[in-house]
Amino acid sequence: MTAVRRIRVLMFAVGIWAGAISGTAAAATPAAGLEEGRVLFENACANCHGAGGTGTNLGPSLANAGAAGADFMLSTGRMPLDDPHRQPVRKPAAFDGEEISQIASYVASLGDGPPIPEVDVEEGDLVLGQQLYAENCGACHSSAGAGGAVGAGLEAPALRHATPVEVVEAMRIGPGAMPVFQEQTLSKQDADSIASYLVYLREVPDPGGLGLGRIGPIAEGAVVWLLGIGMVVLICRFVGEKE
Amino acid sequence: MIVQKTVRFLDERLRITGFSKKTLRRVFPDHWSFLLGEIALYLFLILIGTGIFLTFFFSPSAREVIYSGSYTPLRGVHMSQAYESLLDISFEVRSGLVMRQIHHWAALLFLAVLVVHMLRVFFTGAFRKPRELNWIVGLTLLTLGLLAGFSGYSLPDDLLSGTGLRIGYSVALSIPVVGTWLAFLVFGGEFPFGNIISRLYVIHILLIPGAIGLLLGLHLAMVWRQKHTQFPGPMRTEQKIVGTRMWPTYAVKAGALFFLTASTVTLLAGLFQINPVWIYGPFDPARVSAGAQPDWYLGWLEGALRLMPAWEVRAFGFTIPNPFFPGLLIPGLTFNILYAWPWIEAKFTKDTAPHNLLNRPRDVPVRTALGVAGLSFYTVLFVAGGNDVIAGLFNLPLERVTQGLQVMAFALPLVAGIATHRICKELKGRPPKTGDEPGHVIVRTADGSYETAEPEKV
């Protein structure tokens, strides 16, 4: 390790440590959460969403985004966004849990948006979840939750990293091109069931061997042409060449 | 002793020795690529074997049942008996899943090997007189292989296979004038179909394998009768075959080839999951899954459907629905051109002499260039069959991927064809490597190190 790299690593470690301290300090004063959240919002979000979350040319108004919207966007790392013209994608969250909940409570105070949903995966019905998932979600996210392209440069993301709360938040707020599924459409029981099915899909092993990303015939075709035909040619050369 | 007695018993009745002697003494030319067809034959046998196993447990019925097996997320769900039996084969039947996976992987590999075998025959000119008829039989075998694949992967009645049938039905509907009647005749009514699974089942396990078996026999009989082609080389002439005898060399090699082929598909089936029907769920006409693709060998047709611009032609008072062009015209033209190829080529080259010696691809630049151009066209179509997966994988807008591939479908064959033609012309006439050229000899010296010596020094 060079000296420069060593210093960099040290600086990184100090940064994490400093972040941890500020996190604990914030947690000690929960009553100031709203104000803390407003400050964080003005620094990180107001550039596009406007002061007070009223929206600008670059970002929509957050009046009805609610705590669910803020929590979903921030905890999946979709916001803050580097390039407002691209579809936000999942990346490591820029804020820690405490900061996210502060911003979420500030955004919730802006209007009448959905709250962060309560999700009880244990309460969900796996069979109902499979049915509802196939009816409402699979057309874009694929049967296996592997995601897919939906046109106009947008894509339905893979669901393998989404936590149950994030899944239900997405239903309630309909981020990007996704439709909104309110409680009248998918009840709490329905939402819990879908979340429990997704947890099942993620955790159940593939009984037939390597799952190949569960993207179906494309991956299978690639295996046949690269591995299968590769081995066939090797076999032919091994058996077919003289000596 | 027993062998002798049995042989004598059979010979006194069937007079087999003359024929067997001739066969066993026959000389077969040596080249690794001549074994591809044989591998396809073994894959067909593996497909028959695993297929028979699967018929013991599969029920081709659309009757609605309520699932009560061990796959929890579907317990209590209404589904067809066909799909239920697929779940049972996968989770209940001992070694059912691995048999299913061997069957499916063997099918994918079977068609891949058929295509490679066909390319070998094409690029070496093995289809020329007197072997045009066997080219036709071989192409028919490929067509039957495609139908076997489609009829097979449509049987599970899961969401993926149902989507495939829906597409097939729409393509059949798009045939001008007779489309509606033909689609009703084949599928037994309007979508969603009542008894298509049982129809496909008979086609898949009886008609197609029977036809493949018959034509395979004919294919091999013709190879036997006409003798196998060989590459030009020392002592090898149009009349004289240089190679190795059937017995014992090729008989032993055949055994090795069978077992190596079987272990390849078993290895694939043991390592990689294929077609997890339980994840797709039972077919429901109101549902569809993102990323629905056919198996690879129909990917080029799927790609043609996806690349075709949304044009609709009206002629003579009839509408020619859009899927007709990519779904039927392209495969129709493809196979007609392929069937007629030996005669098309003979017409242009004015070569009507019989040929037992193969071409090296480089020595026939025009055919090789056309072949590569065609191949790149179908490769673009094939890639387009997964345009959504590519868009997702490379983070590109779906429409851009489609437009790019539309351009590529015309540009790539042109570029690849011209490049191939130039390369072939450059290489044409260069002598092949025979392996007889003097090489380097590695000699161990007194102090234990190694050095290369010129052959004459040794």
Interface residues (C-beta under 8 A of the other chain):
Chain A: L126 V127 G129 Q130 Q131 A134 E135 G138 A139 C140 H141 S142 S143 A144 A146 G147 G148 A149 V150 G151 A152 G153 E155 A156 Y197 Y200 L201 D206 P207 G208 G209 L210 G211 L212 R214 I215 G216 P217 I218 E220 G221 V223 V224 W225 L227 G228 I229 M231 V232 V233 I235 C236 R237 F238 V239 G240 E241 K242
Chain B: D30 H31 W32 S33 F34 L35 L36 I39 T72 P73 L74 R75 G76 V77 S90 F91 L97 Q101 W105 L108 L109 A112 V113 V116 L159 L160 T244 K253 A256 L257 L260 T261 T264 V265 L267 L268 A269 G270 L271 F272 Q273 I274 N275 P276 I279 Y280 G281 D284 A286 R287 V288 S289 A290 G291 A292 Q293 P294 D295 W296 G299 G386 N387 D388 V389 A391 G392 N395 P397 L398 E399 R400
